[in-house]
Amino acid sequence: MGDRRGTWSGDQLPRREVVRLAGAAIVALPLLAACGAAASVQATTTSATQASSAVTTTATPTGNTTTATSGLTGTSTTLAASTKAAAAGTSSLLFGTWTDSDQDKQLYQGMVDGFNKLHPTVQFGFLPVPGGTSAFLEKFSALVAGGTPPDAFNMYYPWIVSLGDQGVFQPLDSYISAAKVDMSDFYPNALNAFKYQDKQIGMPHYAGPSVCYLNKTAFDKAGVPLPANDWTWDDLAATAQKLTQGSGSSARFGLAPISTGLNFFNAFIWENGGNEFSDDLTTSRLAEDPSVAAFQYAIDLIDKQHVAPNSAETKGKNTTDMFHAGEVAMIINTCRCNVPAYSVWTDVQLSSVALPKGKAGLISRDGPNAISVSAASKQLDAAWQLADYFASPEGQTAFLATHRSVPTRQSFLNSAAFKDFLLPWESLDVYKLGMQTVRPGQYPKNWVQINKAVQTAIGNATAGKTSVSSALQAANTQVNSLLKG
């Protein structure tokens, strides 16, 4: 397995083979929550869909499909499926992930099916949880509490400390060594995002570094040149001003509101010379001048410069639809997870550019995902094999074909196969620059609650109830308490 999981050869998979491996996954896909659902600067967050009390899983132990249900207190395949697996000399396990659409389910089901075909004696069933990362975390936590977590699961980086402290993860270092996986091929930031107490607890298979997408048609109509990869915050504001035209229902804005969820906005804080927390994750730094100034900059783009729509102007509208229509010309500090939605557009031209630089330079954030193994699994070797498969060139191929991810492997990012599957307007240089400048985020225990507290504070500032500085000062008390909790 180690040799087959090595670096990516540029000519290793011709396009037709990539299509074959991806199978039904090559469809127009909506925005994933892989990078994490984040609130806009308007603080119009919506609660995640609650995990249902009964989730259908699909197991295919011998090529046959059997259906099983799982309650909030446990997950298991049906007795009939287990019996079939035993009779066939196979082992039946479970893989879980969040999903936001039927296309998501098709993609991950295709990944699981691909693994099962390669490993006929190790068969995984599939536990899809609708509603994004928050819903999955709720479901997963309940399964952990009940002693029945999935054997392998899609892992979102802000959960590492919280789940690690609960002993959820099986360290993978010994498996990596035994399989001789070339870990030097992975981007260091992708690997480091999934370490707990210096142990590798996930195999990164998805990356979403900071990029900015541009409606080139809107730029051309306004006679505004496209920005270059070395542009700055000042350039962003100036460009947005040139693109902003009209008023009322006919208004066209240069910029979509900037997401202020900490897992997105951290890049702006870093670029302004600040941090969210102290290095030891015991103290909030969100009320310090660099953080306050970064949030103020984002809010001023809406309230003072009015180059981005306010909450009233976006009410009932979808940002993706506004971008398509040219009602907003730029979506910045986003990730490639949006591209599947854009890939079907034939009536507009698009482009891409790197994140604008702050006074500390270009520093990107990322929303990587990895496959982790539950320490409670009774079949750790098999669960490891699935994690390894997802992160392998073969496994990442399915994500490549759906246009939603940037490879976590350097050889894959530089491969002819990846370049061949970029849409004509996508820039390989932009994605490379994003991966090369990514800084691992800071995600302490209780991060979800911390992010919510900050979003509430910023919402108050956006609504004019208080200043940005006062809002973040007020949030500091809550954040410091949560950091100690």
C-alpha positions in Angstrom: 0.0 0.0 0.0 2.8 2.4 0.8 4.2 2.4 -2.8 0.7 3.0 -4.2 0.1 5.9 -1.8 3.2 7.7 -2.9 3.6 10.9 -4.9 1.4 11.8 -7.9 2.9 11.4 -11.4 1.7 14.0 -13.8 0.8 11.4 -16.4 -0.4 8.8 -13.9 -4.1 9.2 -14.7 -5.4 10.3 -18.1 -8.5 12.4 -18.1 -10.8 9.5 -19.0 -9.5 7.5 -16.1 -10.2 10.4 -13.7 -13.7 10.5 -15.1 -14.1 6.8 -14.5 -12.9 6.9 -11.0 -15.1 9.9 -10.1 -18.2 8.2 -11.6 -21.5 9.7 -10.6 -19.7 12.3 -8.5 -19.0 14.5 -11.6 -22.1 16.7 -11.3 -22.8 20.4 -10.6 -22.5 20.7 -6.9 -23.8 23.4 -4.5 -21.6 25.0 -1.9 -20.3 22.6 0.7 -19.8 23.2 4.4 -16.4 21.6 4.1 -14.7 24.9 4.9 -17.2 25.6 7.6 -20.4 27.5 7.5 -19.5 31.1 8.5 -21.5 34.2 9.2 -21.2 37.2 6.9 -20.2 40.6 8.3 -23.9 41.3 8.5 -24.1 38.7 11.3 -27.1 37.0 9.6 -26.1 33.6 10.8 -28.6 30.8 10.6 -28.5 27.8 12.9 -27.4 24.6 11.4 -29.9 22.0 10.6 -30.3 19.7 13.5 -29.2 16.1 13.1 -32.1 13.9 12.7 -32.8 11.2 15.3 -32.8 8.6 12.6 -30.2 8.6 9.9 -30.2 6.1 7.0 -26.9 4.4 6.3 -26.1 2.3 3.3 -23.8 -0.7 3.5 -22.6 -2.6 0.5 -20.7 -5.6 1.9 -20.9 -7.8 -1.2 -22.1 -5.4 -3.8 -25.7 -5.6 -2.5 -27.3 -2.6 -0.8 -28.9 -3.0 2.6 -30.5 -0.2 4.6 -30.0 0.4 8.3 -31.0 3.1 10.6 -29.2 4.8 13.5 -30.6 6.6 16.4 -28.9 9.3 18.4 -27.6 6.8 20.9 -26.0 4.4 18.5 -25.3 3.3 14.9 -25.1 -0.2 13.5 -25.8 -2.1 10.3 -28.7 -4.4 10.3 -28.3 -8.0 11.4 -29.0 -9.2 7.9 -26.1 -7.0 6.5 -23.8 -8.2 9.2 -24.7 -11.8 8.5 -24.1 -11.4 4.8 -20.7 -9.8 5.5 -19.7 -12.6 7.8 -20.8 -15.3 5.3 -18.7 -13.6 2.6 -15.7 -13.4 4.9 -15.8 -9.6 5.0 -15.8 -7.1 7.8 -18.4 -4.4 8.0 -17.5 -0.9 9.2 -19.0 2.6 9.1 -17.8 5.9 7.7 -19.5 9.1 8.7 -19.5 12.7 7.3 -21.6 15.8 6.9 -23.6 16.3 3.7 -25.5 19.3 2.3 -27.0 17.8 -0.7 -27.8 14.7 -2.7 -24.7 15.4 -4.7 -22.6 15.3 -1.5 -24.1 11.9 -0.7 -23.3 10.7 -4.2 -19.7 11.9 -4.0 -18.9 10.3 -0.6 -20.9 7.1 -1.5 -18.8 6.9 -4.6 -15.6 7.3 -2.5 -16.7 4.5 -0.1 -17.8 2.3 -3.0 -14.4 2.8 -4.7 -12.6 1.8 -1.5 -14.8 -1.3 -1.1 -14.1 -2.5 -4.6 -10.3 -2.3 -3.9 -10.8 -4.0 -0.5 -13.4 -6.8 -0.9 -12.8 -8.1 2.6 -13.1 -4.7 4.3 -16.5 -3.2 3.5 -17.6 0.2 4.8 -21.2 1.4 5.2 -22.0 5.1 4.9 -23.5 7.5 7.5 -24.4 10.8 5.9 -25.5 13.5 8.2 -27.3 16.5 6.6 -26.9 20.0 7.8 -23.2 20.7 7.6 -20.4 20.5 10.1 -22.5 21.7 13.1 -25.1 19.0 12.6 -22.5 16.3 12.1 -20.6 17.4 15.3 -23.9 17.1 17.3 -24.6 13.7 15.8 -21.0 12.4 16.2 -20.8 13.6 19.8 -24.0 11.8 20.6 -22.6 8.6 19.1 -19.3 9.0 21.0 -21.2 9.4 24.2 -23.2 6.2 23.4 -20.0 4.3 22.6 -20.8 3.8 19.0 -18.9 6.3 16.8 -18.3 5.5 13.2 -15.0 3.7 12.6 -13.7 6.4 10.4 -15.1 9.9 9.9 -14.5 13.2 8.1 -12.8 15.6 10.4 -13.2 19.4 10.6 -10.1 21.1 12.1 -11.7 23.3 14.7 -12.8 20.2 16.6 -9.4 18.8 17.3 -8.8 20.0 20.8 -12.3 19.3 22.0 -12.5 15.8 20.6 -8.8 15.1 21.4 -9.4 15.8 25.0 -12.2 13.2 25.0 -9.8 10.6 23.6 -11.8 10.2 20.4 -8.8 9.9 18.0 -6.7 6.9 17.2 -3.1 8.3 16.5 -2.0 7.3 13.0 1.7 7.7 13.1 2.5 4.0 13.4 0.2 3.2 10.5 1.8 5.9 8.4 5.2 4.5 9.1 4.2 0.9 8.4 2.6 1.9 5.2 5.6 4.0 4.2 3.4 6.9 3.2 5.4 9.8 1.8 4.3 12.5 4.2 6.8 15.0 2.7 4.5 15.2 -0.3 1.7 16.8 1.8 1.6 20.5 2.3 2.9 21.0 5.9 0.0 23.3 6.8 -2.5 20.6 5.8 -0.7 18.0 8.0 -0.2 20.3 10.9 -3.8 21.3 11.0 -4.6 17.7 12.1 -2.1 17.1 14.9 -3.1 16.6 18.5 -0.3 16.4 21.2 2.2 16.1 18.3 0.4 13.0 16.9 -1.1 12.8 13.5 -4.8 12.2 14.0 -6.1 12.7 10.4 -5.1 12.2 6.8 -5.9 15.4 5.0 -7.8 14.9 1.7 -9.3 18.3 1.1 -8.0 21.9 1.2 -9.6 25.2 0.7 -7.0 28.0 0.9 -8.0 31.7 0.7 -8.8 32.9 -2.8 -11.0 35.6 -4.3 -13.4 35.0 -7.2 -14.3 37.8 -9.7 -17.2 38.3 -12.0 -15.1 39.4 -15.1 -18.2 40.3 -17.0 -19.0 42.9 -14.3 -15.5 44.2 -14.4 -15.6 44.5 -18.2 -18.9 46.3 -18.2 -17.6 48.8 -15.6 -14.3 49.2 -17.5 -12.3 48.2 -14.4 -9.1 46.1 -14.8 -8.8 42.9 -12.9 -6.5 43.0 -9.8 -3.1 41.3 -9.7 -2.0 38.8 -7.1 0.0 41.4 -5.3 -2.9 43.7 -4.5 -3.6 45.2 -1.1 -6.4 46.1 1.2 -6.3 49.7 -0.2 -6.5 48.2 -3.7 -9.5 46.1 -2.7 -11.4 49.2 -1.4 -10.5 51.3 -4.5 -11.5 48.5 -6.9 -14.8 47.9 -5.1 -15.6 51.7 -5.3 -15.1 51.7 -9.1 -17.4 48.7 -9.5 -20.2 50.0 -7.3 -22.9 51.6 -9.3 -26.6 52.6 -9.0 -28.9 52.4 -6.1 -32.0 50.6 -4.9 -33.0 47.5 -6.8 -30.6 48.3 -9.6 -27.6 48.7 -7.4 -24.4 46.9 -8.3 -21.8 46.4 -5.6 -18.1 45.9 -6.0 -17.9 43.4 -3.1 -20.0 40.8 -1.4 -19.9 41.1 2.4 -16.8 39.6 4.0 -17.4 36.6 6.2 -16.5 37.4 9.8 -16.7 33.8 11.1 -13.4 33.3 12.9 -12.4 30.4 10.7 -12.6 32.8 7.8 -11.8 36.2 9.2 -8.7 35.0 11.0 -6.8 35.7 7.8 -7.6 39.4 8.0 -6.6 39.5 11.6 -3.3 37.9 10.8 -2.7 40.1 7.8 -3.2 43.1 10.1 -0.5 41.8 12.5 -2.9 40.4 15.1 -4.0 37.0 16.5 -7.3 35.7 17.9 -5.7 34.1 20.9 -2.4 33.9 22.8 -0.1 31.1 21.6 -1.0 28.9 24.5 -4.7 29.4 23.8 -5.4 30.8 27.3 -6.2 34.4 26.5 -8.2 36.3 23.9 -6.5 38.8 21.8 -9.6 39.8 19.8 -9.9 43.2 21.5 -6.4 44.2 20.6 -5.9 47.0 18.1 -5.0 44.8 15.1 -8.1 42.7 15.5 -10.4 45.7 16.1 -9.0 47.5 13.1 -9.5 44.4 10.9 -13.1 44.0 11.9 -13.6 47.8 11.5 -12.2 47.7 8.0 -14.7 45.0 7.0 -17.7 46.8 8.5 -16.7 50.1 7.0 -16.8 48.6 3.5 -20.5 48.2 4.1 -21.5 51.1 6.4 -19.2 53.9 5.4 -18.0 53.2 1.8 -21.1 51.2 0.9 -19.2 49.1 -1.6 -20.8 46.0 -0.3 -24.6 45.5 0.4 -26.0 45.7 3.9 -28.4 43.2 5.4 -31.5 44.9 4.0 -30.0 44.9 0.5 -29.3 41.2 0.7 -32.5 40.1 2.4 -34.1 37.2 0.6 -31.1 36.9 -1.8 -28.4 34.3 -2.2 -24.8 35.6 -2.5 -24.1 33.1 -5.2 -27.1 34.3 -7.2 -26.0 37.9 -6.7 -22.5 37.1 -7.9 -23.9 35.3 -11.0 -26.1 38.3 -11.8 -23.2 40.8 -11.3 -25.0 42.4 -8.4 -21.7 41.8 -6.5 -18.5 41.6 -8.5 -16.1 40.1 -6.0 -16.3 37.4 -3.4 -13.1 37.5 -1.4 -11.4 35.2 1.2 -13.5 32.3 0.0 -12.4 28.8 -1.2 -12.7 26.5 -4.1 -15.7 24.8 -2.6 -17.8 27.4 -4.4 -16.6 26.4 -7.9 -19.0 23.6 -8.5 -21.9 26.1 -8.3 -20.1 28.4 -10.7 -19.1 25.6 -13.2 -22.4 25.4 -14.9 -22.6 29.2 -15.7 -22.3 29.9 -19.4 -23.6 33.5 -19.5 -20.8 35.2 -17.5 -17.0 35.1 -17.5 -15.2 34.7 -14.2 -11.6 35.1 -12.9 -9.7 34.5 -9.7 -7.0 36.3 -7.7 -5.1 35.8 -4.4 -6.3 37.3 -1.1 -5.3 41.0 -0.9 -2.3 41.7 1.3 -2.5 43.5 4.7 0.3 45.3 6.4 1.8 42.0 7.6 1.7 40.6 4.0 -0.3 37.8 2.4 -1.4 35.2 4.9 -4.1 32.7 3.9 -6.5 30.7 6.0 -7.6 27.2 5.0 -10.5 24.9 5.7 -8.9 21.5 5.4 -10.7 18.2 6.0 -9.1 14.9 7.0 -10.3 11.4 7.6 -9.7 10.4 11.2 -10.1 7.0 12.9 -12.1 6.4 16.1 -10.1 5.0 18.9 -13.2 3.0 19.8 -13.1 1.1 16.5 -12.7 -2.6 16.8 -11.1 -2.7 13.4 -8.4 -0.1 13.5 -6.3 -1.4 10.6 -9.3 -1.3 8.2 -10.3 2.1 9.4 -6.8 3.4 8.8 -6.9 1.9 5.2 -9.9 4.1 4.5 -8.2 7.2 5.8 -5.2 6.5 3.7 -7.3 5.9 0.6 -9.1 9.2 0.9 -5.8 11.1 1.1 -4.1 9.1 -1.7 -4.0 10.3 -5.3 -6.7 7.8 -6.2 -8.9 9.0 -3.5 -8.4 12.7 -4.1 -9.3 12.2 -7.8 -13.0 12.2 -7.0 -12.7 15.6 -5.4 -10.6 16.8 -8.3 -13.3 15.9 -10.8 -16.0 17.8 -9.0 -13.9 21.1 -8.9 -14.4 21.6 -5.2 -11.0 21.1 -3.7 -7.4 22.0 -3.8 -5.1 19.0 -3.4 -3.3 18.5 -0.1 -0.4 16.8 -1.9 2.2 18.9 -3.6 2.7 16.4 -6.4 -1.0 16.4 -7.0 -1.3 20.2 -7.1 1.5 20.3 -9.7 0.2 17.4 -11.7 -1.1 17.5 -15.3 -4.3 15.8 -14.1 -5.2 18.6 -11.7 -4.3 21.3 -14.3 -6.4 19.6 -16.9 -9.4 19.7 -14.6 -9.2 23.4 -13.7 -11.9 25.4 -15.4 -10.6 27.8 -18.1 -10.9 30.8 -15.8 -9.3 29.2 -12.7 -5.6 30.1 -12.0 -3.3 27.4 -10.8 -0.9 30.1 -9.6 -3.7 31.5 -7.3 -4.2 28.1 -5.7 -0.5 27.5 -5.3 0.0 30.9 -3.7 -2.9 30.1 -1.4 -1.4 26.8 -0.3 2.1 28.3 0.1 0.9 31.1 2.4 -1.6 29.2 4.6 -1.1 29.6 8.3 -2.7 27.0 10.6 -5.6 28.4 12.6 -5.9 28.5 16.3 -8.8 26.4 17.6 -9.0 26.1 21.3 -11.4 24.0 23.3 -15.0 25.5 23.1 -14.1 27.1 19.8 -17.7 26.7 18.5 -19.1 28.7 21.5 -16.2 31.2 21.2 -17.0 31.9 17.5 -20.7 32.3 18.4 -19.9 34.9 21.1 -17.8 36.9 18.7 -20.4 36.8 15.9 -23.0 38.1 18.4 -20.7 40.9 19.3 -19.9 41.8 15.7 -23.6 41.7 14.9 -24.3 44.3 17.5 -21.6 46.5 16.0 -22.9 46.0 12.5 -26.4 47.0 13.7 -25.0 50.2 15.2 -25.8 49.2 18.7 -22.2 49.6 19.8 -18.7 50.3 18.4 -16.5 47.5 17.1 -14.0 48.2 19.9 -16.7 48.1 22.6 -18.3 45.0 21.1 -15.0 43.0 21.1 -14.2 44.2 24.6 -17.5 42.8 25.8 -16.9 39.6 23.9 -13.5 39.2 25.6 -15.0 38.4 29.0 -17.0 35.6 27.4 -14.1 34.3 25.3 -11.6 34.3 28.2 -14.1 32.4 30.3 -14.6 29.8 27.5 -10.9 29.5 27.1 -10.6 28.5 30.7 -13.6 26.2 30.7 
